[in-house]
Amino acid sequence: MNKIHIVLIAILAFLMIGSECIFGETKPRSQQSSLDRSTPGRTLESLAYVYTVSRNIDDYKRLLSGGGGGDSPSAYAFYFDPNDVGTIVPGSGYQIPQSWTYQEDTTATNTMFNGSATVEKAADISLDILNTGQYDDPSIPGNTYTANNVMIQLYLWPHDESFAYLATGPCDFEFVKVGDSWLIKAWYDRTGGS
């Protein structure tokens, strides 16, 4: 091998190894590829990652508690903002209920991520959770934790709409610790009217 080949190989190796550091952008934890459920804050960051980056329903399910049965004391539920309950969704005739069970929520989320036979998947989704650091203490005592007034921004652009939806405001989350993982037991939406 001549000197030119050695220099080119060295440059290519450097670029392959160092390109993430030099040319790639450093991703915040909410956009990293693995799910971290070691604290309630990390679980919320993983939630943002799943909505914004992976859109993987199995990852989403791994963040929620009680997928087994609707009557399980640790069964997950999503609670709509009381200001939205009873509202008819334009064009669909669907009336917003008080809450969704684990199955209803994961079915709706899967449709948003991947579409269905009758509904196209969302063209774009972004979930920002703005204050997760305050829920990052790994030494939280007990097996339950409530995070109140967690500020979120959820942006959703459906394929068949000429406008996007933006929900901004506080949400409350209840967590249950299962083994070493903090899972979301309840999500209380408080963004009504946004």
Contact map, one row per residue, 1 for C-alpha under 8 A:
11101100000000000000000000000000000000000000000000000000000000000000000000000000000000000000000000000000000000000000000000000000000000000000000000000000000000000000000000000000000000000000000000
11111100000000000000000000000000000000000000000000000000000000000000000000000000000000000000000000000000000000000000000000000000000000000000000000000000000000000000000000000000000000000000000000
11111110000000000000000000000000000000000000000000000000000000000000000000000000000000000000000000000000000000000000000000000000000000000000000000000000000000000000000000000000000000000000000000
01111111000000000000000000000000000000000000000000000000000000000000000000000000000000000000000000000000000000000000000000000000000000000000000000000000000000000000000000000000000000000000000000
11111111100000000000000000000000000000000000000000000000000000000000000000000000000000000000000000000000000000000000000000000000000000000000000000000000000000000000000000000000000000000000000000
11111111110000000000000000000000000000000000000000000000000000000000000000000000000000000000000000000000000000000000000000000000000000000000000000000000000000000000000000000000000000000000000000
00111111111000000000000000000000000000000000000000000000000000000000000000000000000000000000000000000000000000000000000000000000000000000000000000000000000000000000000000000000000000000000000000
00011111111100000000000000000000000000000000000000000000000000000000000000000000000000000000000000000000000000000000000000000000000000000000000000000000000000000000000000000000000000000000000000
00001111111110000000000000000000000000000000000000000000000000000000000000000000000000000000000000000000000000000000000000000000000000000000000000000000000000000000000000000000000000000000000000
00000111111111000000000000000000000000000000000000000000000000000000000000000000000000000000000000000000000000000000000000000000000000000000000000000000000000000000000000000000000000000000000000
00000011111111100000000000000000000000000000000000000000000000000000000000000000000000000000000000000000000000000000000000000000000000000000000000000000000000000000000000000000000000000000000000
00000001111111110000000000000000000000000000000000000000000000000000000000000000000000000000000000000000000000000000000000000000000000000000000000000000000000000000000000000000000000000000000000
00000000111111111000000000000000000000000000000000000000000000000000000000000000000000000000000000000000000000000000000000000000000000000000000000000000000000000000000000000000000000000000000000
00000000011111111110000000000000000000000000000000000000000000000000000000000000000000000000000000000000000000000000000000000000000000000000000000000000000000000000000000000000000000000000000000
00000000001111111110000000000000000000000000000000000000000000000000000000000000000000000000000000000000000000000000000000000000000000000000000000000000000000000000000000000000000000000000000000
00000000000111111110000000000000000000000000000000000000000000000000000000000000000000000000000000000000000000000000000000000000000000000000000000000000000000000000000000000000000000000000000000
00000000000011111111000000000000000000000000000000000000000000000000000000000000000000000000000000000000000000000000000000000000000000000000000000000000000000000000000000000000000000000000000000
00000000000001111111110000000000000000000000000000000000000000000000000000000000000000000000000000000000000000000000000000000000000000000000000000000000000000000000000000000000000000000000000000
00000000000001111111111100000000000000000000000000000000000000000000000000000000000000000000000000000000000000000000000000000000000000000000000000000000000000000000000000000000000000000000000000
00000000000000001111111111000000000000000000000000000000000000000000000000000000000000000000000000000000000000000000000000000000000000000000000000000000000000000000000000000000000000000000000000
00000000000000000111111111000000000000000000000000000000000000000000000000000000000000000000000000000000000000000000000000000000000000000000000000000000000000000000000000000000000000000000000000
00000000000000000111111110000000000000000000000000000000000000000000000000000000000000000000000000000000000000000000000000000000000000000000000000000000000000000000000000000000000000000000000000
00000000000000000011111110000000000000000000000000000000000000000000000000000000000000000000000000000000000000000000000000000000000000000000000000000000000000000000000000000000000000000000000000
00000000000000000011111111000000000000000000000000000000000000000000000000000000000000000000000000000000000000000000000000000000000000000000000000000000000000000000000000000000000000000000000000
00000000000000000001111111100000000000000000000000000000000000000000000000000000000000000000000000000000000000000000000000000000000000000000000000000000000000000000000000000000000000000000000000
00000000000000000001100111110000000000000000000000000000000000000000000000000000000000000000000000000000000000000000000000000000000000000000000000000000000000000000000000000000000000000000000000
00000000000000000000000011111111000000000000000000000000000000000000000000000000000000000000000000000000000000000000000000000000000000000000000000000000000000000000000000000000000000000000000000
00000000000000000000000001111111000000000000000000000000000000000000000000000000000000000000000000000000000000000000000000000000000000000000000000000000000000000000000000000000000000000000000000
00000000000000000000000000111111000000000000110000000000000000000000000000000000000000000000000000000000000000000000000000000000000000000000000000000000000000000000000000000000000000000000000000
00000000000000000000000000111111000000000000111110000000000000000000000000000000000000000000000000000000000000000000000000000000000000000000000000000000000000000000000000000000000000000000000000
00000000000000000000000000111111100000000000110110011000000000000000000000000000000000000000000000000000000000000000000000000000000000000000000000000000000000000000000000000000000000000000000000
00000000000000000000000000111111111000000000000010000000000000000000000000000000000000000000000000000000000000000000000000000000000000000000000000000000000000000000000000000000000000000000000000
00000000000000000000000000000011111000000000000010000100000000000000000000000000000000000000000000000000000000000000000000000000000000000000000000000000000000000000000000000000000000000000000000
00000000000000000000000000000001111100000000010000000000000000000000000000000000000000000000000000000000000000000000000000000000000000000000000000000000000000000000000000000000000000000000000000
00000000000000000000000000000001111110000010010000000000001000000000000000000000000000000000000000000000000000000000000000000000000000000000000000000000000000000000000000000000000000000000000000
00000000000000000000000000000000011111100110110000000000000000000000000000000000000000000000000000000000000000000000000000000000000000000000000000000000000000000000000000000000000000000000000000
00000000000000000000000000000000001111110110010000000000000000100000000000000000000000000000000000000000000000000000000000000000000000000000000000000000000000000000000000000000000111100000000000
00000000000000000000000000000000000111110110000000000000000000000000000000000000000000000000000000000000000000000000000000000000000000000100000000000000000000000000000000000000000111000000000000
00000000000000000000000000000000000111111110000000000000000000000000000000000000000000000000000000000000000000000000000000000000000000111100000000000000000000000000000000000000000011000000000000
00000000000000000000000000000000000011111111000000000000000000000000000000000000000000000000000000000000000000000000000000000000000000110000000010100000000000000000000000000010000001100000000000
00000000000000000000000000000000000000111111100000000000000000000000000000000000000000000000000000000000000000000000000000000000000111111000000000000000000000000000000000000000000000000000000000
00000000000000000000000000000000000111111111110000000000000000000000000000000000000000000000000000000000000000000000000000000000000100110000000000000000000000000000000000000000000000000000000000
00000000000000000000000000000000001111111111111000000000000000100000000000000000000000000000000000000000000000000000000000000000000000000000000000000000000000000000000000000000000001110000000000
00000000000000000000000000000000000000011111111100000000000000000000000000000000000000000000000000000000000000000000000000000000100100000000000000000000000000000000000000000000000000000000000000
00000000000000000000000000001110000100001111111110000000000000000000000000000000000000000000000000000000000000000000000000000000100100000000000000000000000000000000000000000000000000000000000000
00000000000000000000000000001110011110000111111111000000000000100000000000000000000000000000000000000000000000000000000000000000000000000000000000000000000000000000000000000000000000000000000000
00000000000000000000000000000100000000000011111111100000000100100000000000000000000000000000000000000000000000000000000000000000000000000000000000000000000000000000000000000000000000000000000000
00000000000000000000000000000110000000000001111111110000000000000000000000000000000000000000000000000000000000000000000000000111100000000000000000000000000000000000000000000000000000000000000000
00000000000000000000000000000111100000000000111111111100000000000000000000000000000000000000000000000000000000000000000000000010000000000000000000000000000000000000000000000000000000000000000000
00000000000000000000000000000000000000000000011111111111001100000000000000000000000000000000000000000000000000000000000000000000000000000000000000000000000000000000000000000000000000000000000000
00000000000000000000000000000000000000000000001111111110000000000000000000000000000000000000000000000000000000001000000000001110000000000000000000000000000000000000000000000000000000000000000000
00000000000000000000000000000010000000000000000111111110000000000000000000000000000000000000000000000000000000000000000000001110000000000000000000000000000000000000000000000000000000000000000000
00000000000000000000000000000010000000000000000011111110000000000000000000000000000000000000000000000000000000000000000000000000000000000000000000000000000000000000000000000000000000000000000000
00000000000000000000000000000000100000000000000011111111000000000000000000000000000000000000000000000000000000000000000000000000000000000000000000000000000000000000000000000000000000000000000000
00000000000000000000000000000000000000000000000001111111100100000000000000000000000000000000000000000000000000001100000000000000000000000000000000000000000000000000000000000000000000000000000000
00000000000000000000000000000000000000000000000001000111111100000000000000000000000000000000000000000000000001001000000000000000000000000000000000000000000000000000000000000000000000000000000000
00000000000000000000000000000000000000000000000000000011111110000000000000000000000000000000000000000000010011001000000000000000000000000000000000000000000000000000000000000000000000000000000000
00000000000000000000000000000000000000000000000000000001111111000000000000000000000000000000000000000000000000000000000000000000000000000000000000000000000000000000000000000000000000000000000000
00000000000000000000000000000000001000000000000001000001111111100000000000000000000000000000000000000000000000000000000000000000000000000000000000000000000000000000000000000000000000000000000000
00000000000000000000000000000000000000000000001001000011111111110000000000000000000000000000000000000000010000000000000000000000000000000000000000000000000000000000000000000000000000000000000000
00000000000000000000000000000000000000000000000000000000111111110010000000000000000000000000000000000000010000000000000000000000000000000000000000000000000000000000000000000000000000000000000000
00000000000000000000000000000000000000000000000000000000011111111000000000000000000000000000000000000000000000000000000000000000000000000000000000000000000000000000000000000000000000100000000000
00000000000000000000000000000000000010000010011000000000001111111000000000000000000000000000000000000000000000000000000000000000000000000000000000000000000000000000000000000000000001110000000000
00000000000000000000000000000000000000000000000000000000000111111110000000010000000000000000000000000000000000000000000000000000000000000000000000000000000000000000000000000000000000111000000000
00000000000000000000000000000000000000000000000000000000000001111110000001110000000000000000000000000000000000000000000000000000000000000000000000000000000000000000000000000001000000111000000000
00000000000000000000000000000000000000000000000000000000000000011111110111110000000000000000000000000100000000000000000000000000000000000000000000000000000000000000000000000000000000001000000000
00000000000000000000000000000000000000000000000000000000000010011111110000110000000000000000000000000110000000000000000000000000000000000000000000000000000000000000000000000000000000000000000000
00000000000000000000000000000000000000000000000000000000000000000111110100100000000000000000000000000000000000000000000000000000000000000000000000000000000000000000000000000000000000000000000000
00000000000000000000000000000000000000000000000000000000000000000111111100100000000000000000000000000000000000000000000000000000000000000000000000000000000000000000000000000000000000000000000000
00000000000000000000000000000000000000000000000000000000000000000111111100100000000000000000000000001100000000000000000000000000000000000000000000000000000000000000000000000000000000000000000000
00000000000000000000000000000000000000000000000000000000000000000000111110100000000000000000000000000000000000000000000000000000000000000000000000000000000000000000000000000000000000000000000000
00000000000000000000000000000000000000000000000000000000000000000101111111100000000000000000000000000000000000000000000000000000000000000000000000000000000000000000000000000000000000000000000000
00000000000000000000000000000000000000000000000000000000000000000100001111100000000000000000000000000000000000000000000000000000000000000000000000000000000000000000000000000000000000000000000000
00000000000000000000000000000000000000000000000000000000000000001100000111110000000000000000000000000000000000000000000000000000000000000000000000000000000000000000000000000001000000001000000000
00000000000000000000000000000000000000000000000000000000000000001111111111111000000000000000000000001100000000000000000000000000000000000000000000000000000000000000000000000000000000001000000000
00000000000000000000000000000000000000000000000000000000000000011110000001111100000000000000000000001100000000000000000000000000000000000000000000000000000000000000000000000000000000011100000000
00000000000000000000000000000000000000000000000000000000000000000000000000111110000000000000000000111100100000000000000000000000000000000000000000000000000000000000000000000000000000001110000000
00000000000000000000000000000000000000000000000000000000000000000000000000011111000000000000000000111100100000000000000000000000000000000000000000000000000000000000000000000000000000000111100000
00000000000000000000000000000000000000000000000000000000000000000000000000001111100000000000000001110000000000000000000000000000000000000000000000000000000000000000000000000000000000000111100000
00000000000000000000000000000000000000000000000000000000000000000000000000000111110110000000000111100000000000000000000000000000000000000000000000000000000000000000000000000000000000000001110000
00000000000000000000000000000000000000000000000000000000000000000000000000000011111110000000000001000000000000000000000000000000000000000000000000000000000000000000000000000000000000000001111100
00000000000000000000000000000000000000000000000000000000000000000000000000000001111110000000000001000000000000000000000000000000000000000000000000000000000000000000000000000000000000000000010100
00000000000000000000000000000000000000000000000000000000000000000000000000000000111110000000000000000000000000000000000000000000000000000000000000000000000000000000000000000000000000000000000110
00000000000000000000000000000000000000000000000000000000000000000000000000000001111111100000000100000000000000000000000000000000000000000000000000000000000000000000000000000000000000000000000110
00000000000000000000000000000000000000000000000000000000000000000000000000000001111111100000001111000000000000000000000000000000000000000000000000000000000000000000000000000000000000000000000000
00000000000000000000000000000000000000000000000000000000000000000000000000000000000111110000001111000000000000000000000000000000000000000000000000000000000000000000000000000000000000000000000000
00000000000000000000000000000000000000000000000000000000000000000000000000000000000111111000001100000000000000000000000000000000000000000000000000000000000000000000000000000000000000000000000000
00000000000000000000000000000000000000000000000000000000000000000000000000000000000001111101111100000000000000000000000000000000000000000000000000000000000000000000000000000000000000000000000000
00000000000000000000000000000000000000000000000000000000000000000000000000000000000000111111111100000000000000000000000000000000000000000000000000000000000000000000000000000000000000000000000000
00000000000000000000000000000000000000000000000000000000000000000000000000000000000000011111110000000000000000000000000000000000000000000000000000000000000000000000000000000000000000000000000000
00000000000000000000000000000000000000000000000000000000000000000000000000000000000000001111100000000000000000000000000000000000000000000000000000000000000000000000000000000000000000000000000000
00000000000000000000000000000000000000000000000000000000000000000000000000000000000000011111110000000000000000000000000000000000000000000000000000000000000000000000000000000000000000000000000000
00000000000000000000000000000000000000000000000000000000000000000000000000000000000000011111111000000000000000000000000000000000000000000000000000000000000000000000000000000000000000000000000000
00000000000000000000000000000000000000000000000000000000000000000000000000000000000000011101111100000000000000000000000000000000000000000000000000000000000000000000000000000000000000000000000000
00000000000000000000000000000000000000000000000000000000000000000000000000000000000011111000111110000000000000000000000000000000000000000000000000000000000000000000000000000000000000000000000000
00000000000000000000000000000000000000000000000000000000000000000000000000000001000111111000011111000000000000000000000000000000000000000000000000000000000000000000000000000000000000000000000000
00000000000000000000000000000000000000000000000000000000000000000000000000000001000011000000001111110000000000000000000000000000000000000000000000000000000000000000000000000000000000000000000000
00000000000000000000000000000000000000000000000000000000000000000000000000000011110011000000000111110000000000000000000000000000000000000000000000000000000000000000000000000000000000000000000000
00000000000000000000000000000000000000000000000000000000000000000000000000001111000000000000000011111000000000000000000000000000000000000000000000000000000000000000000000000000000000000000000000
00000000000000000000000000000000000000000000000000000000000000000000000000001110000000000000000011111111100000000000000000000000000000000000000000000000000000000000000000000000000000000000000000
00000000000000000000000000000000000000000000000000000000000000000000010000111100000000000000000000111111100000000000000000000000000000000000000000000000000000000000000000000000000000000000000000
00000000000000000000000000000000000000000000000000000000000000000110010000111100000000000000000000011111110000000000000000000000000000000000000000000000000000000000000000000000000000000000000000
00000000000000000000000000000000000000000000000000000000000000000010000000000000000000000000000000011111111000000000000000000000000000000000000000000000000000000000000000000000000000000000000000
00000000000000000000000000000000000000000000000000000000000000000000000000000000000000000000000000011111111100000000000000000000000000000000000000000000000000000000000000000000000000000000000000
00000000000000000000000000000000000000000000000000000000000000000000000000001100000000000000000000011111111110000000000000000000000000000000000000000000000000000000000000000000000000000000000000
00000000000000000000000000000000000000000000000000000000100110000000000000000000000000000000000000000111111111000000000000000000000000000000000000000000000000000000000000000000000000000000000000
00000000000000000000000000000000000000000000000000000000000000000000000000000000000000000000000000000011111111100000000000000000000000000000000000000000000000000000000000000000000000000000000000
00000000000000000000000000000000000000000000000000000000000000000000000000000000000000000000000000000001111111110000000000000000000000000000000000000000000000000000000000000000000000000000000000
00000000000000000000000000000000000000000000000000000000100000000000000000000000000000000000000000000000111111111000000000000000000000000000000000000000000000000000000000000000000000000000000000
00000000000000000000000000000000000000000000000000000001100000000000000000000000000000000000000000000000011111111110000000000000000000000000000000000000000000000000000000000000000000000000000000
00000000000000000000000000000000000000000000000000000000000000000000000000000000000000000000000000000000001111111111001110000000000000000000000000000000000000000000000000000000000000000000000000
00000000000000000000000000000000000000000000000000000000000000000000000000000000000000000000000000000000000111111110000111000000000000000000000000000000000000000000000000000000000000000000000000
00000000000000000000000000000000000000000000000000100011100000000000000000000000000000000000000000000000000011111110000011000000000000000000000000000000000000000000000000000000000000000000000000
00000000000000000000000000000000000000000000000000000010000000000000000000000000000000000000000000000000000001111111000111000000000000000000000000000000000000000000000000000000000000000000000000
00000000000000000000000000000000000000000000000000000000000000000000000000000000000000000000000000000000000001111111111111000000000000000000000000000000000000000000000000000000000000000000000000
00000000000000000000000000000000000000000000000000000000000000000000000000000000000000000000000000000000000000100111111110000000000000000000000000000000000000000000000000000000000000000000000000
00000000000000000000000000000000000000000000000000000000000000000000000000000000000000000000000000000000000000000011111100000000000000000000000000000000000000000000000000000000000000000000000000
00000000000000000000000000000000000000000000000000000000000000000000000000000000000000000000000000000000000000000011111100000000000000000000000000000000000000000000000000000000000000000000000000
00000000000000000000000000000000000000000000000000000000000000000000000000000000000000000000000000000000000000100011111110000000000000000000000000000000000000000000000000000000000000000000000000
00000000000000000000000000000000000000000000000000000000000000000000000000000000000000000000000000000000000000110111111111000000000000000000000000000000000001110000000000000000000000000000000000
00000000000000000000000000000000000000000000000000000000000000000000000000000000000000000000000000000000000000111111001111100000000000000000000000000000000001100000000000000000000000000000000000
00000000000000000000000000000000000000000000000000000000000000000000000000000000000000000000000000000000000000011110000111111000000000000000000000000000000111100000000000000000000000000000000000
00000000000000000000000000000000000000000000000000000000000000000000000000000000000000000000000000000000000000000000000011111000000000000000000000000000000111100000000000000000000000000000000000
00000000000000000000000000000000000000000000000000000000000000000000000000000000000000000000000000000000000000000000000001111100000000000000000000000000001111000000000000000000000000000000000000
00000000000000000000000000000000000000000000000000110000000000000000000000000000000000000000000000000000000000000000000001111110000000000000000000000000011110000000000000000000000000000000000000
00000000000000000000000000000000000000000000000100110000000000000000000000000000000000000000000000000000000000000000000000011111000000000000000000000000111100000000000000000000000000000000000000
00000000000000000000000000000000000000000000000110110000000000000000000000000000000000000000000000000000000000000000000000001111100000000000000000000001111000000000000000000000000000000000000000
00000000000000000000000000000000000000000000000100000000000000000000000000000000000000000000000000000000000000000000000000000111110000000000000000000001110000000000000000000000000000000000000000
00000000000000000000000000000000000000000001100100000000000000000000000000000000000000000000000000000000000000000000000000000011111100000000000000000111100000000000000000000000000000000000000000
00000000000000000000000000000000000000000000000000000000000000000000000000000000000000000000000000000000000000000000000000000001111100000000000000000111100000000000000000000000000000000000000000
00000000000000000000000000000000000000000000000000000000000000000000000000000000000000000000000000000000000000000000000000000000111111000000000000000110000000000000000000000000000000000000000000
00000000000000000000000000000000000000001101100000000000000000000000000000000000000000000000000000000000000000000000000000000000111111110000000000000100000000000000000000000000000000000000000000
00000000000000000000000000000000000000001000000000000000000000000000000000000000000000000000000000000000000000000000000000000000001111110000000000000000000000000000000000000000000000000000000000
00000000000000000000000000000000000000001000000000000000000000000000000000000000000000000000000000000000000000000000000000000000001111111000000000000000000000000000000000000000000000000000000000
00000000000000000000000000000000000000111100000000000000000000000000000000000000000000000000000000000000000000000000000000000000000111111000000000100000000000000000000000000000000000000000000000
00000000000000000000000000000000000000111100000000000000000000000000000000000000000000000000000000000000000000000000000000000000000111111100000000000000000000000000000000000000000000000000000000
00000000000000000000000000000000000000101000000000000000000000000000000000000000000000000000000000000000000000000000000000000000000001111111000000000000000000000000000000000000000000000000000000
00000000000000000000000000000000000001100000000000000000000000000000000000000000000000000000000000000000000000000000000000000000000000011111000000000000000000000000000000000000000000000000000000
00000000000000000000000000000000000000000000000000000000000000000000000000000000000000000000000000000000000000000000000000000000000000001111100000000000000000000000000000000000000000000000000000
00000000000000000000000000000000000000000000000000000000000000000000000000000000000000000000000000000000000000000000000000000000000000001111110010000000000000000000000000000000000000000000000000
00000000000000000000000000000000000000000000000000000000000000000000000000000000000000000000000000000000000000000000000000000000000000000011111000000000000000000000000000000000000000000000000000
00000000000000000000000000000000000000000000000000000000000000000000000000000000000000000000000000000000000000000000000000000000000000000001111110000000000000000000000000000000000000000000000000
00000000000000000000000000000000000000000000000000000000000000000000000000000000000000000000000000000000000000000000000000000000000000000000111110000000000000000000000000000001110000000000000000
00000000000000000000000000000000000000000000000000000000000000000000000000000000000000000000000000000000000000000000000000000000000000000000011111000000000000000000000000000111100000000000000000
00000000000000000000000000000000000000010000000000000000000000000000000000000000000000000000000000000000000000000000000000000000000000000001011111100000000000000000000000000111000000000000000000
00000000000000000000000000000000000000000000000000000000000000000000000000000000000000000000000000000000000000000000000000000000000000000000000111110000000000000000000000011110000000000000000000
00000000000000000000000000000000000000010000000000000000000000000000000000000000000000000000000000000000000000000000000000000000000000100000000011111100000000000000000000011100000000000000000000
00000000000000000000000000000000000000000000000000000000000000000000000000000000000000000000000000000000000000000000000000000000000000000000000001111100000000000000000001111000000000000000000000
00000000000000000000000000000000000000000000000000000000000000000000000000000000000000000000000000000000000000000000000000000000000000000000000000111110000000000000000001110000000000000000000000
00000000000000000000000000000000000000000000000000000000000000000000000000000000000000000000000000000000000000000000000000000000111100000000000000111111000000000000000011111000000000000000000000
00000000000000000000000000000000000000000000000000000000000000000000000000000000000000000000000000000000000000000000000000000000111000000000000000001111100000000000000111100000000000000000000000
00000000000000000000000000000000000000000000000000000000000000000000000000000000000000000000000000000000000000000000000000000011110000000000000000000111110000000000001111100000000000000000000000
00000000000000000000000000000000000000000000000000000000000000000000000000000000000000000000000000000000000000000000000000000111110000000000000000000011111000000000011110000000000000000000000000
00000000000000000000000000000000000000000000000000000000000000000000000000000000000000000000000000000000000000000000000000001111000000000000000000000001111100000000111100000000000000000000000000
00000000000000000000000000000000000000000000000000000000000000000000000000000000000000000000000000000000000000000000000000011110000000000000000000000000111110000001111000000000000000000000000000
00000000000000000000000000000000000000000000000000000000000000000000000000000000000000000000000000000000000000000000000001111100000000000000000000000000011111000001110000000000000000000000000000
00000000000000000000000000000000000000000000000000000000000000000000000000000000000000000000000000000000000000000000000001111000000000000000000000000000001111101011100000000000000000000000000000
00000000000000000000000000000000000000000000000000000000000000000000000000000000000000000000000000000000000000000000000111110000000000000000000000000000000111111011000000000000000000000000000000
00000000000000000000000000000000000000000000000000000000000000000000000000000000000000000000000000000000000000000000000111100000000000000000000000000000000011111000000000000000000000000000000000
00000000000000000000000000000000000000000000000000000000000000000000000000000000000000000000000000000000000000000000000100000000000000000000000000000000000001111100000000000000000000000000000000
00000000000000000000000000000000000000000000000000000000000000000000000000000000000000000000000000000000000000000000000000000000000000000000000000000000000011111111000000000000000000000000000000
00000000000000000000000000000000000000000000000000000000000000000000000000000000000000000000000000000000000000000000000000000000000000000000000000000000000000011111000000000000000000000000000000
00000000000000000000000000000000000000000000000000000000000000000000000000000000000000000000000000000000000000000000000000000000000000000000000000000000000011001111100000000000000000000000000000
00000000000000000000000000000000000000000000000000000000000000000000000000000000000000000000000000000000000000000000000000000000000000000000000000000000001111001111110000000000000000000000000000
00000000000000000000000000000000000000000000000000000000000000000000000000000000000000000000000000000000000000000000000000000000000000000000000000000000011110000011111000000000000000000000000000
00000000000000000000000000000000000000000000000000000000000000000000000000000000000000000000000000000000000000000000000000000000000000000000000000000000111100000001111100000000000000000000000001
00000000000000000000000000000000000000000000000000000000000000000000000000000000000000000000000000000000000000000000000000000000000000000000000000000001111000000000111110000000000000000000001101
00000000000000000000000000000000000000000000000000000000000000000000000000000000000000000000000000000000000000000000000000000000000000000000000000000011110000000000011111000000000000000000001001
00000000000000000000000000000000000000000000000000000000000000000000000000000000000000000000000000000000000000000000000000000000000000000000000000000111100000000000001111100000000000000000011001
00000000000000000000000000000000000000000000000000000000000000000000000000000000000000000000000000000000000000000000000000000000000000000000000000011111000000000000000111110000000000000000111000
00000000000000000000000000000000000000000000000000000000000000000000000000000000000000000000000000000000000000000000000000000000000000000000000000011111000000000000000011111000000000000011111000
00000000000000000000000000000000000000000000000000000000000000000000000000000000000000000000000000000000000000000000000000000000000000000000000001111100000000000000000001111100000000000011110000
00000000000000000000000000000000000000000000000000000000000000000000000000000000000000000000000000000000000000000000000000000000000000000000000001110100000000000000000000111110000000011111000000
00000000000000000000000000000000000000000000000000000000000000000000000000000000000000000000000000000000000000000000000000000000000000000000000111100000000000000000000000011111000000011110000000
00000000000000000000000000000000000000010000000000000000000000000000000000000000000000000000000000000000000000000000000000000000000000000000000111000000000000000000000000001111100001111100000000
00000000000000000000000000000000000000000000000000000000000000001000000001000000000000000000000000000000000000000000000000000000000000000000001110000000000000000000000000000111110001111000000000
00000000000000000000000000000000000000000000000000000000000000000000000000000000000000000000000000000000000000000000000000000000000000000000001100000000000000000000000000000011111111100000000000
00000000000000000000000000000000000000000000000000000000000000000000000000000000000000000000000000000000000000000000000000000000000000000000001000000000000000000000000000000001111111100000000000
00000000000000000000000000000000000000000000000000000000000000000000000000000000000000000000000000000000000000000000000000000000000000000000000000000000000000000000000000000000111110000000000000
00000000000000000000000000000000000011000000000000000000000000000000000000000000000000000000000000000000000000000000000000000000000000000000000000000000000000000000000000000000111111000000000000
00000000000000000000000000000000000011100000000000000000000000000000000000000000000000000000000000000000000000000000000000000000000000000000000000000000000000000000000000000000111111100000000000
00000000000000000000000000000000000011110010000000000000000000100000000000000000000000000000000000000000000000000000000000000000000000000000000000000000000000000000000000000011110111110000000000
00000000000000000000000000000000000010010010000000000000000001111000000000000000000000000000000000000000000000000000000000000000000000000000000000000000000000000000000000000011110011111000000000
00000000000000000000000000000000000000000010000000000000000000111000000000010000000000000000000000000000000000000000000000000000000000000000000000000000000000000000000000001111000001111110000000
00000000000000000000000000000000000000000000000000000000000000011100000001111000000000000000000000000000000000000000000000000000000000000000000000000000000000000000000000001111000000111110000000
00000000000000000000000000000000000000000000000000000000000000000000000000011110000000000000000000000000000000000000000000000000000000000000000000000000000000000000000000001110000000011111000000
00000000000000000000000000000000000000000000000000000000000000000000000000001110000000000000000000000000000000000000000000000000000000000000000000000000000000000000000000111100000000011111100000
00000000000000000000000000000000000000000000000000000000000000000000000000000111100000000000000000000000000000000000000000000000000000000000000000000000000000000000000000111000000000000111110000
00000000000000000000000000000000000000000000000000000000000000000000000000000111100000000000000000000000000000000000000000000000000000000000000000000000000000000000000001110000000000000011111100
00000000000000000000000000000000000000000000000000000000000000000000000000000001110000000000000000000000000000000000000000000000000000000000000000000000000000000000000011110000000000000001111100
00000000000000000000000000000000000000000000000000000000000000000000000000000000100000000000000000000000000000000000000000000000000000000000000000000000000000000000001111100000000000000000111111
00000000000000000000000000000000000000000000000000000000000000000000000000000000111100000000000000000000000000000000000000000000000000000000000000000000000000000000001000000000000000000000111111
00000000000000000000000000000000000000000000000000000000000000000000000000000000001100000000000000000000000000000000000000000000000000000000000000000000000000000000000000000000000000000000001111
00000000000000000000000000000000000000000000000000000000000000000000000000000000000000000000000000000000000000000000000000000000000000000000000000000000000000000000011110000000000000000000001111
